[in-house]
Amino acid sequence: MRIKPPLNDSPVSQLGLPRLAYNDLVEWKRRAVRKPILIDGARQVGKSWLIGKSFGPKEFRKVHWLDFREEPGLADLFAESLAPEAIIEKAEIELNDNIDLAHDLIFFDEIGECQRAVDSLKYFAERLPGAFVCASGSNIGLLRSFPVGKVEKLDLFPLCFEEFLMAAGRTALLAAYRAHHSQSGGQCCATATTIANRRTATVHRNLWALLLDYYFVGGMPEAVAAWFEDASLMSRIETVRRIHRNLLDGYRRDFGKYAGKLDAQHIERVFDSVPVQLAAHREGSVQRYRFKGVVPQKQRYRDLVGPIDWLEHARLIWKCFPIEGRPQSPLAALAKPNRFRLYLFDVGLLGHMLGMTYAEQHDQRVSYKGYVAENFVQTEFAAHVGHPSFGWYEARAEIEFLHRDRGGRIVPVEVKSGSRTQARSLRSYIDRYSPQRAIKLTGSAGGSFAQVETRPLYDAQFLAGL
């Protein structure tokens, strides 16, 4: 039987990192009848650890772990038949172990490396709906076919800010953070503002300091685990930077491995251009992605649509579509496919690619960090609200994000990196369309003025509860 690498003995190993998706997996397990569940996400966001080293061992008698990247020969188990019974029989021989369908978890890791294993999920859903079958993949969006309707998908992202706070072990601060939102979620502007004002200066100061740490570290599990090691600040900074560098090198190697007919150099150029274009706009909102100058002799959307879509399917970038004029549901119907902003999937890697230091992330006198705040909000939206996201523009006014609340109303969300900011574009939006609710995310603790509800940036994920 294959033995996986030993767990890290450090106080905060990847195994010990809390993930909110764990609760979704437990809910899936408790169902009487279930489809196979597929954990989708970029490479190195912790999919294998979550299933194979955390959820699986804690919730099941045994985990039968088949890793198609580590052992490509496992594809032979699916060569002759996709019948679940035949696959299980062969797997038992391969693993030299019995599989108890009532108490064991079957884990197909890096399933994207074996198309027939992906196809087999359809038959597990139809013939063995009581079995516990879980799969993970880093290139699911690049597959040529997928058993639609036969698999439940669960997206896994880099650790969000709440998970970063959980990893910090600041239990009292975490409780204060969550208690505030359990009281304010869904309330009108006036009520939410009253509750926001109860947040003490101490709570805000500590949460803000952790957010600035998060800007530097990001949410990649290896980087987060290293950050909370018992070591000096300088040592942790250097370790995180080394981890970021190695992660980026790995992604660039993947471009050549999985690009297929696309030019891997074009994918790399687009990937590297995203932080550069974000940082190019130091005043006002991030502008739409510019195609010219990214790849020589490629100047239009149709020239770069392949590399851009590849990176999006690999979950390495996020698109935000700005809507021109009066926004209305569905927002997707108003989006133009060739007009969008691009954000990186992890804010820590964004800073590394731009050479930003830990001190610069903490220095609030640096006035050009609006794009870092925007990228942070985008990643929080991707993980908790959904993707793609949408924004708004008209003439010279622009709102970073539009959020559709539970009542179907469109809420403008303006993002400001500091605490003393004006919101001219938000005021323009309010004057034009008179929304029932408007939100500004800033560096302050919260409050309101002139119909605008102001929340701290670290509240971004909780807009999903409006």
C-alpha positions as a printed NumPy array, in Angstrom:
array([[  0.   ,   0.   ,   0.   ],
       [  1.354,   3.448,  -0.887],
       [  2.519,   5.589,   1.985],
       [  2.044,   9.321,   1.66 ],
       [  4.703,  11.767,   2.934],
       [  4.764,  12.257,   6.723],
       [  3.019,  15.238,   8.195],
       [  4.928,  18.378,   9.002],
       [  5.798,  18.42 ,  12.707],
       [  5.649,  22.211,  12.922],
       [  3.037,  23.862,  15.184],
       [  1.049,  25.027,  12.171],
       [  1.482,  22.495,   9.379],
       [ -0.674,  22.483,   6.279],
       [ -2.665,  19.751,   8.001],
       [ -3.428,  22.085,  10.87 ],
       [ -4.647,  24.936,   8.691],
       [ -8.401,  25.319,   9.188],
       [-10.477,  25.399,   6.011],
       [-14.09 ,  26.505,   5.845],
       [-14.686,  23.979,   3.049],
       [-14.332,  21.196,   5.649],
       [-17.9  ,  21.885,   6.772],
       [-19.166,  21.491,   3.189],
       [-17.456,  18.111,   2.973],
       [-19.026,  16.956,   6.244],
       [-22.458,  17.967,   4.971],
       [-21.809,  15.978,   1.782],
       [-20.812,  12.921,   3.799],
       [-23.994,  13.008,   5.891],
       [-26.311,  12.652,   2.914],
       [-27.987,   9.281,   2.444],
       [-27.446,   9.481,  -1.303],
       [-24.637,  11.498,  -2.822],
       [-22.811,  12.119,  -6.058],
       [-19.023,  11.965,  -6.18 ],
       [-17.593,  15.29 ,  -5.071],
       [-14.849,  17.019,  -7.037],
       [-12.595,  19.574,  -5.358],
       [-11.52 ,  22.082,  -7.985],
       [ -8.877,  24.754,  -7.592],
       [ -5.475,  26.016,  -8.628],
       [ -2.416,  23.972,  -7.851],
       [ -1.046,  24.161,  -4.307],
       [ -4.179,  25.596,  -2.669],
       [ -4.413,  22.571,  -0.359],
       [ -6.846,  20.2  ,  -2.095],
       [ -4.862,  17.016,  -1.422],
       [ -4.144,  17.951,   2.18 ],
       [ -7.755,  18.835,   2.889],
       [ -9.072,  15.5  ,   1.614],
       [ -6.216,  13.073,   2.18 ],
       [ -4.762,  14.352,   5.443],
       [ -7.603,  16.193,   7.177],
       [-11.178,  15.386,   6.173],
       [-10.543,  11.788,   5.116],
       [ -8.638,  10.503,   8.181],
       [-10.942,  12.325,  10.61 ],
       [-14.255,  11.277,   9.082],
       [-13.623,   7.769,   7.686],
       [-12.214,   4.414,   8.738],
       [ -9.644,   4.572,   5.94 ],
       [ -8.705,   6.686,   2.923],
       [ -7.84 ,   4.849,  -0.301],
       [ -5.676,   7.412,  -2.055],
       [ -5.022,   7.128,  -5.788],
       [ -2.739,   9.926,  -7.022],
       [ -2.663,  10.05 , -10.826],
       [  0.075,  12.664, -10.96 ],
       [  2.395,  10.718,  -8.682],
       [  1.654,   7.371, -10.334],
       [  0.448,   7.713, -13.931],
       [  0.265,   3.922, -14.195],
       [ -2.923,   3.985, -12.119],
       [ -4.694,   4.911, -15.339],
       [ -4.542,   1.199, -16.198],
       [ -7.267,   0.579, -13.595],
       [ -9.69 ,   2.357, -15.942],
       [ -8.409,   1.093, -19.266],
       [-10.776,  -1.836, -19.83 ],
       [-13.949,  -0.847, -17.993],
       [-15.493,   2.17 , -16.284],
       [-17.833,   0.045, -14.186],
       [-17.309,   1.04 , -10.529],
       [-17.311,  -2.573,  -9.351],
       [-14.492,  -3.462, -11.735],
       [-12.487,  -0.381, -10.795],
       [-12.84 ,  -1.088,  -7.076],
       [-11.782,  -4.696,  -7.552],
       [ -8.639,  -3.639,  -9.426],
       [ -7.918,  -0.888,  -6.891],
       [ -8.036,  -3.385,  -4.033],
       [ -5.421,  -5.488,  -5.804],
       [ -3.283,  -2.448,  -6.604],
       [ -3.46 ,  -1.121,  -3.043],
       [ -3.379,  -4.544,  -1.405],
       [ -6.264,  -3.529,   0.8  ],
       [-10.006,  -4.059,   1.122],
       [-12.322,  -1.135,   0.352],
       [-15.35 ,  -0.873,   2.66 ],
       [-17.849,   1.244,   0.724],
       [-19.871,   1.967,   3.868],
       [-16.989,   3.338,   5.926],
       [-14.09 ,   4.216,   3.612],
       [-13.295,   7.166,   1.365],
       [-12.077,   6.592,  -2.193],
       [ -9.898,   9.55 ,  -3.179],
       [ -8.949,  10.16 ,  -6.817],
       [ -6.218,  12.804,  -6.5  ],
       [ -5.159,  14.903,  -9.514],
       [ -7.902,  13.202, -11.503],
       [ -7.371,  15.563, -14.417],
       [ -4.292,  13.502, -15.306],
       [ -6.574,  10.569, -16.244],
       [ -9.554,  11.417, -18.458],
       [-11.103,   7.953, -18.08 ],
       [-11.046,   8.326, -14.298],
       [-12.991,  11.569, -14.767],
       [-15.451,   9.738, -17.025],
       [-15.876,   6.985, -14.417],
       [-17.419,   9.438, -11.926],
       [-20.634,   9.307, -13.954],
       [-20.976,   5.583, -13.296],
       [-20.104,   5.889,  -9.608],
       [-22.965,   8.397,  -9.329],
       [-25.42 ,   6.099, -11.118],
       [-24.455,   2.674,  -9.741],
       [-23.007,   3.393,  -6.286],
       [-24.812,   6.499,  -4.974],
       [-24.043,   5.478,  -1.408],
       [-20.284,   5.262,  -1.903],
       [-17.927,   7.964,  -0.665],
       [-15.982,   9.029,  -3.73 ],
       [-13.97 ,  12.223,  -3.724],
       [-11.714,  13.611,  -6.432],
       [ -9.459,  16.626,  -6.762],
       [ -7.865,  18.353,  -9.716],
       [ -5.827,  21.385, -10.643],
       [ -6.684,  21.431, -14.334],
       [-10.382,  20.575, -14.305],
       [-11.26 ,  23.597, -16.392],
       [ -8.866,  22.383, -19.092],
       [-10.437,  18.927, -19.509],
       [-11.866,  17.973, -22.885],
       [-14.991,  16.45 , -21.295],
       [-16.691,  16.362, -17.92 ],
       [-19.649,  14.351, -16.51 ],
       [-22.04 ,  17.283, -16.162],
       [-24.833,  16.667, -13.681],
       [-23.174,  13.562, -12.241],
       [-20.628,  15.255, -10.002],
       [-20.889,  17.795,  -7.213],
       [-18.196,  20.462,  -7.474],
       [-16.623,  22.233,  -4.542],
       [-14.212,  25.065,  -5.28 ],
       [-11.156,  25.485,  -3.076],
       [ -9.263,  28.759,  -3.067],
       [ -6.216,  30.113,  -1.274],
       [ -7.048,  30.745,   2.373],
       [ -9.387,  33.71 ,   2.675],
       [ -8.875,  36.35 ,   5.353],
       [-11.151,  34.582,   7.837],
       [ -9.156,  31.357,   7.43 ],
       [ -5.937,  33.361,   7.837],
       [ -7.346,  34.737,  11.084],
       [ -8.256,  31.196,  12.159],
       [ -4.702,  30.03 ,  11.413],
       [ -3.336,  32.874,  13.535],
       [ -4.9  ,  31.263,  16.606],
       [ -6.399,  34.565,  17.743],
       [ -9.564,  32.992,  19.14 ],
       [-10.883,  36.072,  20.956],
       [-10.28 ,  38.283,  17.937],
       [-11.879,  35.71 ,  15.646],
       [-14.928,  35.546,  17.923],
       [-15.267,  39.328,  17.864],
       [-14.908,  39.34 ,  14.084],
       [-17.619,  36.725,  13.596],
       [-19.952,  38.074,  16.287],
       [-20.023,  41.441,  14.594],
       [-21.166,  39.936,  11.33 ],
       [-23.694,  37.565,  12.855],
       [-25.395,  40.69 ,  14.202],
       [-25.041,  43.006,  11.194],
       [-25.605,  40.688,   8.235],
       [-28.584,  41.679,   6.129],
       [-29.432,  44.745,   8.228],
       [-30.307,  48.098,   6.726],
       [-27.621,  50.734,   6.505],
       [-28.614,  52.541,   9.73 ],
       [-28.815,  49.356,  11.812],
       [-25.591,  47.948,  10.396],
       [-23.868,  51.237,  11.099],
       [-24.962,  51.213,  14.741],
       [-23.519,  47.714,  15.131],
       [-20.342,  48.685,  13.261],
       [-19.75 ,  51.495,  15.727],
       [-19.631,  48.944,  18.543],
       [-16.428,  47.497,  17.103],
       [-13.721,  48.712,  19.43 ],
       [-10.601,  50.456,  18.286],
       [ -8.596,  47.543,  19.681],
       [-10.469,  45.   ,  17.562],
       [-10.107,  47.09 ,  14.433],
       [ -6.418,  47.778,  15.024],
       [ -5.651,  44.086,  15.404],
       [ -7.767,  43.021,  12.447],
       [ -6.212,  45.717,  10.271],
       [ -2.687,  44.638,  11.223],
       [ -3.526,  41.048,  10.293],
       [ -5.021,  42.195,   7.002],
       [ -1.762,  43.962,   6.131],
       [  0.088,  40.738,   7.033],
       [ -2.305,  38.898,   4.75 ],
       [ -1.524,  41.321,   1.921],
       [  2.103,  40.184,   2.161],
       [  1.598,  36.474,   2.889],
       [ -1.522,  35.785,   0.85 ],
       [ -3.502,  32.592,   1.241],
       [ -1.337,  29.838,  -0.241],
       [ -1.274,  27.159,   2.485],
       [  2.486,  26.656,   2.514],
       [  3.078,  30.39 ,   2.903],
       [  0.442,  30.735,   5.638],
       [  1.847,  27.767,   7.562],
       [  5.345,  29.259,   7.404],
       [  4.107,  32.68 ,   8.531],
       [  2.744,  31.347,  11.794],
       [  5.854,  29.351,  12.654],
       [  7.668,  30.195,  15.886],
       [ 10.467,  32.176,  14.253],
       [ 11.72 ,  35.734,  13.96 ],
       [  9.889,  38.184,  11.731],
       [ 12.817,  38.469,   9.306],
       [ 13.105,  34.698,   9.058],
       [  9.388,  34.336,   8.314],
       [  9.522,  37.099,   5.708],
       [ 12.382,  35.397,   3.881],
       [ 10.689,  32.005,   4.086],
       [  7.428,  33.337,   2.654],
       [  9.261,  35.061,  -0.177],
       [ 11.081,  31.821,  -1.023],
       [  7.781,  29.926,  -1.016],
       [  6.19 ,  32.52 ,  -3.295],
       [  9.122,  32.3  ,  -5.702],
       [  8.963,  28.499,  -5.823],
       [  5.196,  28.531,  -6.358],
       [  5.481,  30.935,  -9.269],
       [  8.269,  28.856, -10.812],
       [  6.016,  25.819, -10.562],
       [  3.11 ,  27.568, -12.248],
       [  5.336,  28.67 , -15.1  ],
       [  6.523,  25.086, -15.596],
       [  2.89 ,  24.033, -15.758],
       [  2.307,  26.403, -18.652],
       [  4.58 ,  24.299, -20.822],
       [  3.189,  21.006, -19.539],
       [ -0.519,  21.699, -19.946],
       [ -0.728,  24.407, -22.594],
       [ -1.461,  21.939, -25.382],
       [ -1.746,  23.759, -28.7  ],
       [ -1.418,  27.161, -27.051],
       [  1.954,  28.876, -26.881],
       [  3.199,  28.525, -23.297],
       [  5.247,  31.72 , -23.673],
       [  2.068,  33.639, -24.491],
       [  0.384,  32.264, -21.363],
       [  3.391,  33.281, -19.268],
       [  3.451,  36.777, -20.755],
       [ -0.241,  37.285, -19.994],
       [  0.215,  35.918, -16.463],
       [  3.163,  38.218, -15.773],
       [  1.324,  41.201, -17.261],
       [ -1.571,  41.066, -14.802],
       [  0.307,  42.498, -11.775],
       [  2.099,  45.018, -13.978],
       [ -1.149,  46.334, -15.424],
       [ -2.77 ,  46.449, -11.993],
       [  0.096,  48.495, -10.571],
       [  0.154,  50.833, -13.56 ],
       [ -2.997,  52.601, -12.338],
       [ -2.028,  54.326,  -9.133],
       [ -4.926,  56.744,  -9.021],
       [ -8.556,  55.752,  -9.23 ],
       [ -9.869,  52.292, -10.043],
       [ -7.976,  49.594, -11.874],
       [ -8.609,  49.993, -15.583],
       [ -9.66 ,  47.31 , -18.026],
       [ -7.025,  44.911, -19.276],
       [ -4.971,  46.219, -22.194],
       [ -4.069,  43.665, -24.855],
       [ -1.505,  45.754, -26.717],
       [  2.115,  45.255, -25.709],
       [  1.63 ,  41.998, -23.797],
       [  2.777,  39.695, -26.611],
       [  4.674,  41.04 , -29.625],
       [  2.431,  41.537, -32.654],
       [ -0.674,  40.634, -30.604],
       [ -2.842,  43.684, -30.069],
       [ -6.466,  42.578, -29.819],
       [ -8.703,  40.465, -27.643],
       [ -8.963,  37.714, -30.224],
       [ -5.16 ,  37.441, -30.253],
       [ -4.964,  36.754, -26.499],
       [ -8.307,  35.146, -25.706],
       [ -6.716,  31.673, -25.681],
       [ -4.029,  32.398, -23.043],
       [ -6.431,  34.496, -20.949],
       [ -9.096,  31.787, -20.925],
       [ -6.447,  29.146, -20.148],
       [ -5.309,  31.064, -17.073],
       [ -8.893,  31.612, -15.965],
       [ -9.733,  27.912, -16.339],
       [ -6.61 ,  27.07 , -14.335],
       [ -7.934,  29.405, -11.588],
       [ -4.84 ,  31.632, -11.694],
       [ -6.651,  34.838, -12.649],
       [-10.114,  36.292, -12.133],
       [-12.157,  38.413, -14.507],
       [-14.268,  41.377, -13.483],
       [-16.585,  42.799, -16.155],
       [-17.381,  46.532, -15.86 ],
       [-20.966,  47.306, -16.938],
       [-21.578,  50.553, -18.793],
       [-24.691,  52.555, -17.972],
       [-27.637,  51.502, -15.83 ],
       [-26.954,  48.082, -14.295],
       [-29.74 ,  45.543, -14.113],
       [-30.078,  41.81 , -13.617],
       [-28.752,  39.644, -15.036],
       [-25.469,  41.516, -15.071],
       [-23.853,  38.85 , -17.229],
       [-26.157,  39.822, -20.084],
       [-24.7  ,  43.353, -20.054],
       [-21.051,  42.293, -19.973],
       [-18.865,  42.645, -23.049],
       [-16.592,  39.609, -23.5  ],
       [-13.625,  41.728, -24.608],
       [-13.856,  44.328, -21.821],
       [-12.733,  43.194, -18.387],
       [-10.278,  43.745, -15.583],
       [ -7.918,  40.929, -14.603],
       [ -6.851,  40.162, -11.042],
       [ -4.409,  37.591,  -9.682],
       [ -5.839,  34.688,  -7.716],
       [ -3.7  ,  35.364,  -4.63 ],
       [ -2.813,  38.764,  -3.209],
       [  0.456,  37.525,  -1.674],
       [  1.747,  36.32 ,  -5.031],
       [  0.643,  39.636,  -6.524],
       [  2.888,  41.539,  -4.142],
       [  5.78 ,  39.15 ,  -4.74 ],
       [  5.55 ,  39.544,  -8.523],
       [  5.73 ,  43.317,  -8.053],
       [  8.617,  43.138,  -5.584],
       [  6.622,  44.68 ,  -2.743],
       [  8.234,  44.296,   0.663],
       [  6.572,  43.495,   3.967],
       [  7.316,  47.045,   5.145],
       [  5.673,  48.53 ,   2.064],
       [  2.509,  46.511,   2.624],
       [  2.318,  47.874,   6.172],
       [  3.203,  51.454,   5.299],
       [ -0.091,  53.316,   5.048],
       [  1.685,  56.359,   3.662],
       [  2.142,  54.466,   0.413],
       [ -0.661,  56.   ,  -1.604],
       [ -0.7  ,  53.723,  -4.623],
       [ -1.894,  50.508,  -2.991],
       [ -5.458,  50.76 ,  -4.182],
       [ -4.899,  47.915,  -6.627],
       [ -3.781,  45.641,  -3.761],
       [ -7.026,  46.361,  -1.917],
       [ -9.033,  45.767,  -5.095],
       [ -7.283,  42.466,  -5.757],
       [ -7.967,  41.429,  -2.16 ],
       [-11.671,  42.211,  -2.496],
       [-11.802,  40.324,  -5.789],
       [-10.317,  37.182,  -4.231],
       [-12.728,  37.404,  -1.303],
       [-15.62 ,  37.775,  -3.74 ],
       [-14.424,  34.805,  -5.799],
       [-14.319,  32.595,  -2.708],
       [-17.534,  33.726,  -1.035],
       [-19.794,  35.502,  -3.511],
       [-19.02 ,  33.883,  -6.862],
       [-17.234,  34.542, -10.103],
       [-16.918,  36.26 , -12.45 ],
       [-17.503,  39.593, -10.761],
       [-18.898,  42.818, -12.186],
       [-18.218,  46.528, -11.873],
       [-19.681,  49.734, -13.312],
       [-18.526,  52.724, -15.33 ],
       [-20.059,  55.705, -17.074],
       [-18.147,  58.686, -18.438],
       [-15.298,  59.228, -15.947],
       [-17.021,  57.577, -12.996],
       [-16.236,  53.966, -12.109],
       [-17.278,  51.601,  -9.318],
       [-15.   ,  48.646,  -8.613],
       [-17.716,  46.057,  -7.913],
       [-21.45 ,  45.497,  -8.16 ],
       [-22.956,  43.013,  -5.725],
       [-26.364,  41.42 ,  -6.079],
       [-27.909,  40.929,  -2.637],
       [-30.331,  38.213,  -1.563],
       [-33.285,  40.348,  -2.576],
       [-31.933,  40.691,  -6.104],
       [-31.014,  44.351,  -5.666],
       [-27.759,  45.603,  -7.152],
       [-25.457,  47.148,  -4.538],
       [-22.532,  49.336,  -5.669],
       [-19.3  ,  48.587,  -3.776],
       [-16.467,  51.094,  -3.905],
       [-13.001,  50.087,  -2.669],
       [-10.565,  52.503,  -1.044],
       [ -7.248,  51.381,   0.435],
       [ -6.982,  54.123,   3.081],
       [ -9.192,  55.527,   5.814],
       [ -9.588,  59.103,   4.546],
       [-10.997,  58.887,   1.081],
       [-13.628,  60.526,  -1.027],
       [-16.077,  58.483,  -3.076],
       [-16.941,  60.704,  -6.024],
       [-17.774,  57.807,  -8.331],
       [-20.032,  56.268,  -5.697],
       [-21.803,  59.597,  -5.24 ],
       [-22.241,  59.818,  -9.022],
       [-23.766,  56.324,  -9.051],
       [-26.148,  57.22 ,  -6.23 ],
       [-27.235,  60.42 ,  -7.954],
       [-27.931,  58.56 , -11.198],
       [-29.654,  55.404,  -9.967],
       [-30.732,  55.964,  -6.321],
       [-29.807,  52.475,  -5.045],
       [-31.399,  51.35 ,  -1.792],
       [-27.971,  50.438,  -0.49 ],
       [-24.399,  51.526,  -1.243],
       [-21.18 ,  50.307,   0.359],
       [-17.665,  51.64 ,   0.606],
       [-14.855,  49.34 ,   1.785],
       [-12.005,  51.288,   3.383],
       [ -9.304,  51.196,   6.016],
       [-11.628,  52.576,   8.694],
       [-13.58 ,  50.615,  11.296],
       [-16.982,  51.481,   9.8  ],
       [-19.751,  54.036,   9.836],
       [-21.932,  55.881,   7.361],
       [-22.484,  59.224,   5.757],
       [-24.911,  60.488,   3.142],
       [-26.542,  57.11 ,   2.418],
       [-23.244,  55.27 ,   2.129],
       [-22.503,  52.376,   4.463],
       [-18.772,  52.26 ,   5.199],
       [-17.16 ,  48.965,   6.171],
       [-13.552,  47.933,   6.716],
       [-11.875,  46.115,   3.842],
       [-11.592,  42.904,   5.841],
       [-15.41 ,  42.727,   5.814],
       [-15.45 ,  42.009,   2.069],
       [-16.365,  38.335,   2.364],
       [-19.416,  39.093,   4.482],
       [-21.119,  40.985,   1.688],
       [-22.234,  37.529,   0.583],
       [-24.692,  37.575,   3.486],
       [-26.452,  40.802,   2.495]])
